[in-house]
Amino acid sequence: MKRVSVIMPTCKREVPYIKRAVESLQNQTYENLEIIIIDDSPKDYDRRHEIKEYIEQLHDDRIIYIQNEVNLGGALARNVGIFKATGDYITFLDDDDMYKEEKVSKQVKFIEENDYDLIFSNMEIKNAKGAVIDVRDYHDIWSFENSELLKYHIMRHATGTPTYMFKAEKLKEIGGFDQAIMGQEFYLMLKAIENGFKIGYLDEYDVVVFRHKGEAISTGRNKIKGEKILQEKKKKYFHLLTKEQIRFINMRHYAVLAVASKRNKKYLSFIGYSLVSFTKAPIACIKEAFKFMRTVIINRITLKKGKKKES
């Protein structure tokens, strides 16, 4: 049984969140795990000692706990774990999310049966009360040839850091994550595609991501700045795309800016970006809105049915 290194950065998080994430790793059906927790909290974070004490009282020799001397940010903190890892495969978990019990087992089987360099899968997104508010799946990928996967990635993002599993030597070969304001996983997947990795998609929902109130990298002011930087990066690939695909990317770009503006209570910007998004590709904009609402409704119904069966 090959070793899997799970890398979990944490920053200014309280023990109950980390406990949920760690327990989901300890409960994995796959036994040969190395759990690398990188504490990227500032030295003056008043709960940092609580995290260390919690890890120590677990007495789990699979866990390696590292405290960074200075705050590095999510991308570079993960890189600390990547180059510390001794596993044959590397995967990731954020400190406030969780794996379902067979996540690692299913991924190892899939990556080994097909000799992939990198695989990714689906995510459930839940609110603090445990209700499914969204999912991320990739049923619309039309080809896994790298040239076509590149186009899909530029358009829709084949991302979800906790769903990634890499062959360790391949991930280290490309240097891990690049530092970026946001979207580090986008840039990582882009590097993997451009370096010719053999990439596969496992159609399973074994990662649960929790969305919390308050500002985060994915929802805060950095989202707007980072999205604009990302759009400039994408423009370098426009010569590979059709006019319709470019219109879709532009529509999606302004839609993201609209959502980020709304979350930051910049309502005039929200209205402006929403209108621009619609004008870039009206039909695609309407289709994406209905697709999102349909996905949320279906998953909430499924969750309610599941709860009724359990009771």
C-alpha positions as CSV (number, residue, x, y, z in Angstrom):
1,M,0.0,0.0,0.0
2,K,1.6,3.3,-1.2
3,R,1.7,6.2,1.2
4,V,-0.5,9.2,0.6
5,S,0.5,12.6,2.1
6,V,-2.4,14.9,3.0
7,I,-1.4,18.5,3.3
8,M,-3.5,20.8,5.4
9,P,-2.6,24.4,5.9
10,T,-4.3,26.3,8.8
11,C,-4.4,30.0,9.6
12,K,-6.1,31.7,12.5
13,R,-8.6,28.9,12.9
14,E,-10.2,27.6,16.0
15,V,-9.9,24.0,17.2
16,P,-13.5,22.9,16.5
17,Y,-13.0,23.5,12.7
18,I,-9.6,21.8,12.6
19,K,-11.0,18.9,14.7
20,R,-13.6,18.2,12.0
21,A,-11.0,18.2,9.3
22,V,-8.5,16.1,11.1
23,E,-11.1,13.6,12.2
24,S,-12.2,13.2,8.6
25,L,-8.6,12.2,7.8
26,Q,-8.3,9.8,10.8
27,N,-11.5,8.1,9.7
28,Q,-10.3,7.4,6.1
29,T,-10.6,3.8,5.1
30,Y,-7.2,4.1,3.5
31,E,-4.6,3.5,6.2
32,N,-1.2,4.5,4.9
33,L,-1.6,8.2,5.4
34,E,0.9,11.0,6.3
35,I,-1.0,14.1,7.6
36,I,1.0,17.3,7.3
37,I,-0.5,20.2,9.1
38,I,1.2,23.6,8.5
39,D,0.2,26.3,11.0
40,D,0.6,29.5,9.1
41,S,-1.0,31.7,11.8
42,P,1.0,34.7,12.9
43,K,3.0,34.2,16.1
44,D,0.8,36.6,18.0
45,Y,-2.4,34.6,17.2
46,D,-3.7,34.0,20.7
47,R,-5.2,30.5,19.9
48,R,-2.1,29.1,18.2
49,H,-1.1,27.2,21.4
50,E,-4.5,25.6,21.5
51,I,-4.0,24.1,18.0
52,K,-0.6,22.7,19.0
53,E,-2.1,21.2,22.2
54,Y,-4.9,19.6,20.3
55,I,-2.6,18.0,17.8
56,E,-0.3,16.7,20.6
57,Q,-3.1,15.1,22.6
58,L,-4.2,13.1,19.6
59,H,-1.0,10.9,19.9
60,D,-1.3,10.1,16.2
61,D,2.1,9.3,14.7
62,R,0.8,9.9,11.2
63,I,0.5,13.6,11.9
64,I,3.4,16.0,11.3
65,Y,2.7,19.5,12.8
66,I,4.8,22.4,11.5
67,Q,4.6,26.0,12.7
68,N,5.8,28.6,10.2
69,E,8.0,31.3,11.6
70,V,6.2,33.9,9.5
71,N,2.9,33.9,7.7
72,L,3.4,32.7,4.1
73,G,-0.1,32.5,2.7
74,G,-2.0,29.5,1.5
75,A,0.0,28.7,-1.6
76,L,3.5,28.8,0.0
77,A,2.3,27.1,3.2
78,R,1.1,24.2,1.0
79,N,4.5,24.2,-0.7
80,V,6.1,23.7,2.8
81,G,4.0,20.6,3.1
82,I,4.7,19.4,-0.5
83,F,8.4,19.4,0.0
84,K,8.2,17.8,3.4
85,A,6.0,15.0,2.2
86,T,7.3,11.5,1.9
87,G,4.2,10.0,0.3
88,D,3.9,8.5,-3.2
89,Y,0.8,10.6,-3.7
90,I,-0.1,14.1,-2.5
91,T,-3.5,15.5,-1.8
92,F,-4.9,18.5,0.1
93,L,-7.5,19.5,2.6
94,D,-8.4,23.0,3.9
95,D,-8.6,23.3,7.7
96,D,-12.4,24.0,7.8
97,D,-13.5,21.3,5.2
98,M,-13.6,17.5,5.3
99,Y,-13.3,14.3,3.4
100,K,-15.9,11.5,3.3
101,E,-14.5,8.2,4.5
102,E,-13.6,6.6,1.2
103,K,-12.1,9.7,-0.5
104,V,-8.5,8.7,-0.4
105,S,-9.2,5.0,-1.2
106,K,-11.2,5.8,-4.3
107,Q,-8.7,8.2,-5.6
108,V,-5.7,5.9,-5.0
109,K,-7.5,3.1,-6.9
110,F,-8.4,5.4,-9.7
111,I,-5.0,7.0,-10.1
112,E,-3.2,3.6,-10.0
113,E,-5.5,1.8,-12.4
114,N,-5.1,4.5,-15.0
115,D,-1.5,5.6,-14.2
116,Y,-2.5,9.2,-14.0
117,D,-0.2,12.0,-12.9
118,L,-3.1,14.1,-11.5
119,I,-6.7,13.4,-10.9
120,F,-9.5,15.6,-9.6
121,S,-13.1,15.0,-8.6
122,N,-16.3,16.8,-7.4
123,M,-17.1,18.8,-4.3
124,E,-20.2,19.4,-2.2
125,I,-20.5,22.9,-0.9
126,K,-22.5,23.4,2.3
127,N,-23.4,26.3,4.6
128,A,-22.6,26.4,8.3
129,K,-25.9,24.5,9.0
130,G,-24.9,21.6,6.8
131,A,-27.3,22.4,3.9
132,V,-26.0,21.8,0.4
133,I,-25.9,25.2,-1.3
134,D,-23.9,24.3,-4.4
135,V,-21.8,21.5,-6.0
136,R,-18.8,21.5,-8.3
137,D,-18.7,18.8,-10.9
138,Y,-17.2,18.5,-14.4
139,H,-19.7,16.4,-16.4
140,D,-19.4,19.0,-19.2
141,I,-15.7,18.3,-20.0
142,W,-15.8,17.3,-23.7
143,S,-12.2,15.8,-23.9
144,F,-9.3,15.0,-21.6
145,E,-6.7,15.6,-24.3
146,N,-4.5,18.2,-22.8
147,S,-5.1,20.7,-25.7
148,E,-8.9,20.5,-25.1
149,L,-8.7,20.3,-21.3
150,L,-6.7,23.6,-21.5
151,K,-9.6,25.3,-23.3
152,Y,-12.1,23.9,-20.8
153,H,-9.9,25.1,-17.9
154,I,-9.6,28.6,-19.3
155,M,-13.3,28.7,-19.7
156,R,-14.7,27.0,-16.6
157,H,-11.8,26.1,-14.2
158,A,-11.0,22.5,-13.5
159,T,-10.3,23.3,-9.9
160,G,-11.0,22.3,-6.3
161,T,-7.8,22.0,-4.4
162,P,-9.1,19.4,-1.9
163,T,-10.1,17.1,-4.8
164,Y,-6.6,17.0,-6.4
165,M,-4.4,14.0,-6.0
166,F,-0.9,14.1,-7.6
167,K,1.9,11.7,-8.1
168,A,4.3,13.3,-5.6
169,E,7.3,13.4,-7.9
170,K,5.3,15.1,-10.7
171,L,4.0,17.8,-8.3
172,K,7.5,18.5,-7.0
173,E,8.8,18.5,-10.5
174,I,6.7,21.6,-11.4
175,G,7.5,23.3,-8.1
176,G,4.1,23.1,-6.4
177,F,1.9,26.2,-6.1
178,D,2.7,29.6,-7.4
179,Q,2.1,32.6,-5.1
180,A,-1.1,34.5,-6.1
181,I,-3.7,36.7,-4.5
182,M,-6.4,34.1,-5.3
183,G,-6.9,31.2,-7.7
184,Q,-3.7,29.3,-6.8
185,E,-5.4,26.1,-7.8
186,F,-6.2,27.5,-11.2
187,Y,-2.6,28.3,-11.9
188,L,-1.5,24.9,-10.5
189,M,-3.8,23.0,-12.9
190,L,-2.7,25.2,-15.7
191,K,1.0,24.3,-15.0
192,A,0.0,20.6,-14.9
193,I,-1.8,20.8,-18.3
194,E,1.0,22.8,-20.0
195,N,3.6,20.3,-18.6
196,G,1.8,17.4,-20.3
197,F,0.5,15.6,-17.2
198,K,-1.8,12.7,-17.8
199,I,-4.9,14.0,-16.1
200,G,-8.1,12.1,-15.1
201,Y,-11.5,13.0,-13.6
202,L,-13.1,10.8,-11.0
203,D,-16.9,11.5,-10.9
204,E,-17.3,11.2,-7.1
205,Y,-18.5,13.6,-4.4
206,D,-16.1,12.8,-1.6
207,V,-15.1,16.3,-0.5
208,V,-17.3,18.6,1.5
209,V,-16.4,22.3,1.5
210,F,-18.0,24.6,4.0
211,R,-18.8,28.2,3.2
212,H,-18.8,30.6,6.2
213,K,-19.9,34.2,6.7
214,G,-17.3,36.9,6.7
215,E,-14.4,37.7,4.4
216,A,-12.2,35.1,2.9
217,I,-9.8,34.9,0.0
218,S,-12.5,33.4,-2.2
219,T,-15.1,36.0,-1.3
220,G,-13.3,39.1,0.0
221,R,-11.8,42.2,-1.7
222,N,-8.8,40.3,-2.9
223,K,-11.3,38.3,-5.1
224,I,-11.9,41.4,-7.3
225,K,-8.2,42.2,-7.7
226,G,-7.2,38.6,-8.2
227,E,-10.0,38.0,-10.7
228,K,-8.8,40.9,-12.9
229,I,-5.2,39.6,-12.8
230,L,-6.6,36.1,-13.8
231,Q,-8.5,37.6,-16.7
232,E,-5.4,39.1,-18.1
233,K,-3.7,35.7,-17.8
234,K,-6.5,34.1,-19.7
235,K,-6.3,36.6,-22.6
236,K,-2.9,35.1,-23.5
237,Y,-4.8,31.9,-24.6
238,F,-7.7,33.6,-26.5
239,H,-6.0,32.8,-29.8
240,L,-6.8,29.1,-29.1
241,L,-10.5,29.8,-28.6
242,T,-13.5,30.5,-30.7
243,K,-15.3,33.9,-30.5
244,E,-18.2,32.2,-28.7
245,Q,-15.8,30.7,-26.1
246,I,-14.2,34.1,-25.6
247,R,-17.6,35.8,-25.1
248,F,-18.4,33.1,-22.4
249,I,-15.1,33.8,-20.6
250,N,-15.8,37.6,-20.6
251,M,-19.4,37.0,-19.4
252,R,-18.1,34.7,-16.6
253,H,-15.5,37.3,-15.6
254,Y,-18.0,40.1,-15.0
255,A,-20.4,37.7,-13.3
256,V,-17.6,36.8,-10.8
257,L,-16.9,40.5,-10.3
258,A,-20.6,41.1,-9.7
259,V,-20.9,38.4,-7.1
260,A,-17.7,39.6,-5.3
261,S,-19.0,43.1,-5.3
262,K,-22.3,42.0,-3.8
263,R,-20.6,40.1,-1.0
264,N,-18.5,43.2,-0.3
265,K,-21.7,45.3,-0.2
266,K,-20.7,47.3,-3.2
267,Y,-24.1,47.3,-4.7
268,L,-23.6,49.8,-7.5
269,S,-20.6,47.8,-8.8
270,F,-22.8,44.7,-8.5
271,I,-25.4,46.2,-10.7
272,G,-22.9,47.5,-13.2
273,Y,-20.9,44.2,-13.5
274,S,-24.1,42.2,-13.8
275,L,-25.3,44.3,-16.7
276,V,-21.9,44.0,-18.5
277,S,-21.9,40.3,-17.9
278,F,-25.3,39.9,-19.5
279,T,-24.4,42.0,-22.5
280,K,-21.2,40.0,-23.2
281,A,-23.2,36.7,-23.8
282,P,-26.9,37.0,-22.9
283,I,-28.0,33.5,-23.7
284,A,-25.0,31.9,-21.9
285,C,-25.6,34.2,-18.9
286,I,-29.3,33.1,-18.6
287,K,-28.3,29.4,-19.1
288,E,-25.6,29.6,-16.4
289,A,-28.1,31.2,-13.9
290,F,-30.7,28.6,-14.5
291,K,-28.1,25.8,-14.3
292,F,-26.9,27.1,-10.9
293,M,-30.4,27.4,-9.5
294,R,-31.4,24.0,-10.7
295,T,-28.3,22.4,-9.1
296,V,-28.9,24.1,-5.8
297,I,-32.6,23.1,-5.7
298,I,-31.9,19.4,-6.7
299,N,-29.2,19.1,-4.0
300,R,-31.3,20.6,-1.3
301,I,-34.1,18.2,-2.1
302,T,-31.6,15.3,-2.0
303,L,-30.3,16.4,1.3
304,K,-33.8,16.6,2.8
305,K,-34.6,13.1,1.6
306,G,-31.4,11.9,3.1
307,K,-32.2,13.4,6.5
308,K,-35.7,11.9,6.5
309,K,-34.2,8.4,5.8
310,E,-31.7,8.8,8.7
311,S,-34.5,9.8,11.1
